[in-house]
Amino acid sequence: MKHRLNAIFAADIAGYSRLMETNEIGTIYRQKPHLMELINLAFVEFHGRVVKEMGDGLLVDSSQL
């Protein structure tokens, strides 16, 4: 039997709902570069993968055999 160690990361942006109410398109436009440049690159470096993006939330899996 093989065992796998999984780490699950969940993130949330403070004030996201308020920002979306004020300016939905602008909020999404400003959020995407941060996700791509900062967060996603960090997960790739540690062999993680973004499973799902849910507005301001992320579900990330990092599994090692």
ZIMOUR-V761016 format. One record per helix or strand of 3 or more residues. SS is the DSSP state (alpha for helix, beta for strand). FROM is the first residue (numbers start at 1). TO is the last residue. If there is no record, write none. Layout:
ss | from | to
SS | FROM | TO
SS | FROM | TO
This chain:
ss | from | to
beta | 5 | 11
alpha | 16 | 22
alpha | 24 | 45
beta | 49 | 54
beta | 57 | 64
